[in-house]
Amino acid sequence: MTGAPILEVTGLRKYFPVEKGLLRKVVAEVKAVDGVSLAVQPGETLCLVGESGCGKSTVGKLALGLIAPTGGTIRLDGEDITGKSRSEMQPYRKRVQMVFQDPSASLNPRLKAGSIVGEPMENFSEFNAAERQERIAWLFGKVGLRPDAADKYPFEFSGGQKQRLGIARALALQPGLIVADEPVSALDVSVQAQVLNLMMDLQDEFGLAYLFVSHDLGVVEHIGHRIAVMYLGRIVEIASKEALFANPRHPYTQALIAAAPIPVPGAKREAKVIEGDVPSPQNPPPGCHFHTRCPLAAARCKVEAPLLRTLKDGRQAACHLVD
């Protein structure tokens, strides 16, 4: 997984205005994403993790071009797509697709399953009617659905089957990158494993890259190659899965991993409780955003925001206290 990244974002920012009054005057901004830089290599799964509200899903929507960034750049296969209009984004839609968190809400209840999977091909005039039907049947087989399921409506499927249907739709245009936003969080644990293994098999077969958004460390440990940890709109650490779980360097990453349960009866981790509440993204603290909850915070942390820099072991971390 070397060479040019399929997705590269640099200094990405997204601020949402807070309006007030009859004239909708802008009185503040919610800094949902505040200077994020990351890259996804072809065939790689980069997992984006962090607490709810840290900006993970917003990064995914920005990467897809569904919302416009306040600042920074987004490159897809080396091409700058930052700020492109809806019509200008049309050629790029085929190269990046999305699997949504709620499979029920993401499927049109009025369309049959075959039409749901075939709709992207029809929109892009990829195939004629006969070719579309043949490809729909092929895609159903790839995601573990029977071909006759194409004539069913979404309500006739279980939760896991609906997510398989969503994955088939995402594969319809042969994308290089799939943004998966909490794709298994709404599923039973046993079904989660099936869907994750399916995504990994499809990645191996088609060389897919995933930007995988999740709050579940057990899930990302299973599917991820690298992990980027977010806190309050910023990346605080990026490392390989093995390095991150074996030796987390940022205090926030250490606390997240310490809080995750170990799937071994009787096994325990050293407790690292994070004190206090997450600050508001509308009024984030100065300096390091984590300093208000960090047990190791020094005076420098309160006034100077740490840069995301490469450490001696090759990982990246944004902390004044790491080597």
N, C-alpha and C positions, 0 to 999 in steps of 0.2 A: 504494500500500500504506500508506494512512493510516487513522486512526480507531481504534476500540477493538481491542486485540489479541485474537486468538482464544485464545491461551495466555499467561498471565502468572504467573511465579513470583517471589516476593519473600522474600529471606532464607532460602532453602531449605537445610535441613540434614538429613543422614541419617547417624547414627552406628550402627554395628553392634557389639553387645557381644562381647567376647572372654571366653569362659567357661573355667574351669579346675577340675580336681578332680572328685571323685565327686559333689559337691553342685552342680556347674556354677555355681560362684561367679563373678560378673562381676568380672574383674580389670583390664580396660581397655576402650577403645572404638576402633574403626577409623572415623576421620572421613572417610567416602567422599565426602560432599558437605558443604561447610562454608561456608554463607552465600551461595548462588548466587541472583542476581536477573537475570532476562531476560524478554523478551516476543517473541512471534511474531505478526506481523500476518497477516490473511487474504491468501492468495495469495502469501505469501513463503516462501522457503527460508532458514531460519536454520541454519547449519552449526555444530556443536559439535565442536571439534578439540582434540587434545592427545595426550600420550603414553599408552600403555597403563596402566591403573590410576589415571587421574586423576579418574575419577568420571563420565565422559560417559554411559555406558550407564545408570548409576544415576539420573541426572537424567531420562533418558527413561522409565524405569520409574516414577519418582515422578510424572511428568507424566501417565502413563496410569492412575495409581491402583493399580498392581500391588503396590506396597509403600507402607507408611505413612511419612510423613516424621517425623523427630525434632523438627523445628521449621520455622517459615516458613509461607507460604501459597501455594496453587495455585489459580488462577482459570481456568476454561474458559468462554469467551464471557461473561466478567464475573461468573460465578457461582463462589462459593467451594466447592471440592470437597475441601478439606483435611480429612483424617480421616474421610471418609464411609465407612460400612460397605460390605460387598460388595453387599448388597441396595440400599442407597441409591445406589450408583454405577451401577446398572443403566441408568437413563435416559441417562446420560452416555456409555456405552460406544459408542453409535452415532455420536457426534460426533468420536471420536478412535480411530484404529486404528493397527496396527503392522505394519511389514514387518521381518522378522527377518534376522539376519546369515547363518545357515545355512539355505538354503531346503530342504535335505533333512530336517534335523531338525525343521523347523517344520510339516511336512505329515504328516498321519496316513497311514501306509503302508497301512492297511486300507480306506481310503475311496477311491473313484474321484474324479477331479479335479472332476467336476461336483458331487459331494456336498460336497467341501471348500469350494468357492466358495458353494454354496447353504446350508451349515450356519448362517452368521450370520443369513441371512434367515429361516430356519426358527426359530432361537432367539428372534428378536424378532417372529415372526409378521408379517413385513412384507408377504408376498404369499401367495396360494394356490399350489397345486402347479403349475398351468399357468403362472402369472405368474413363478414362480421359474425354471422351465425356460427361459422366454423371456429373462429377465434374465441367466441364466447364459450363454446363447449370446451375448447382446449383450456381456457383460463379456469373454468369451473373445476376441471380435473386437477389442475395444478394446485388449487387451494383446498382440495379435498371435498368438493361438493359434487353430487351426482348431476349429470347433464340435464335430467328432467326437472331439476330444481329451478331451471330458468323460467319455468311457467308459474312459479309460486310468487306470492307477494311477501314483502318483508315481515309481516306479522306472523307468517307461517314458519319462520326460522327461529331457532334458539339464539341466545346472545352470542355464543361463539360462532355459530354459522353466519350471523349477520356481520361479524367482524371479518370473517373469511370472505364474505361478499364484498366488503369494503376494500379488502386487500386486492381482490380480483379487479375491481374497478380502478384502483391505483396502478395496477400493472398493465392496463389495457393499451396505453400509449407507449409502452416500453421506455419508461423513464430511467434516468441514471441515478436519481436521488429521490428518496421518499422521506417526507417529514412525518414522523409518527408521534402524535400528541397524546400521551397517556393511553396508548391503544389497548391495554389490557386491564386498566384500573376498574372498569365496570363489569369485569367478568369474574366468575368463580375461579378459585385458585387452580383447580385441576384443569380448567379450560385455558387459563392464562398460560400454563406450560405448553399446551398444544399449539396455541397461536404463536408464542415466542419461537418454538421449534420450527413451525412453518415458515416464519419470517427469516430465520437463519438458513433454512434449506433453500428458500428462494434467493437469498443473497448469494449463496454459494453457486447456484445454478446460473443466475443472470448477472452477477457482478454488481449488485445493487449497493448503493451507499444509503445509510440511514442517519438522519438527525433525529435521535430518539429522546423525546421529552418524558421524564418520569420523576416521581418523588420517591419511588420504591427502590431502595438500594439492592434488595434481593433480585429484583428484575434486571437492573442494569449490570449487576455482577454476572448474570447469566448471559446476557446478549451483547454487552458492550465490548469494544476494543479499547477505546479511550473514554474518559469521563471528564466533563467540564462541570465544576461546581459553581452555582450562582448564589449570590446573596444580595438582595435589595438592588437588583438591576445591574450588578457587576459580576464578572468572572473572578473568583478568588483562587481557583486552582484548576489546572488541566494536567492530567497524567494518564498513563496507561492503567487499565483496570488492575493489573497485578500490583503495580507500584502504589496506586492510591489506597487499595485495601490493606496492603502489607505495611505501608509507612506513610500515612497521611501527614502532610506538612503544615497546612493552614489550620489554625485553631478551630475554625468553623467546620472544616472537613472532619477533623478529629472528633468533634462533638456529634456530627451527623452519624458517623460510623459507630461510635460508642453507643448511640441510642438505638441502632438497628438490632433486632433480635437475631440470635445465632440459631440456625436450624439443627442444633445438636442438644439432646436432652442433658440438662445439668450444666451446660457450658455458660460461662458468664464473661462479660467484658467489664473493664474498669469504667465506672460511671463518670461521664463528663457532662454534667447538667449545664445547659445554657441559661443563665439568669436573665430575667427581664423579657420584655415583649419586642417583637420586630418593629423598628421605627416606621413611621409612615413614609411611603415613597413620595408623598407630596412635600414633606419637609425632612429629607434625610439628614443625618448628622454630618458635620464637616469631617474632613480627613478620611480615615478608614471608616466605611459605613458600619463595620462590625465592632468598632471600639467600645460602644456603649454596652456590649454584652460579653466582651472578650476578657477572660481572667488574666491575660498576659499584657493587656494594653499599656503602652507607655505614653509619655507626654507627646512624643512625635506622632503617634497614631491619631491623636485628636485633632491635629491641624494639617497633616500632610497625607494626601491619598496615595497609597502604595501603588506602584506600577506593576502590571503583570509581566514578570521577567523570568527568563530561563535560568534554572538552578543547575548546579554541578551534575546532578543525576539526570538531567534532560527534561524534567517536568517544568511546568510554569506555575508560579504562585505569586499572589499579590499580597505580600505581608512584609513589614519592616523587620520582623523578628526571625525570619528564616534565612538560612545560608544562601 
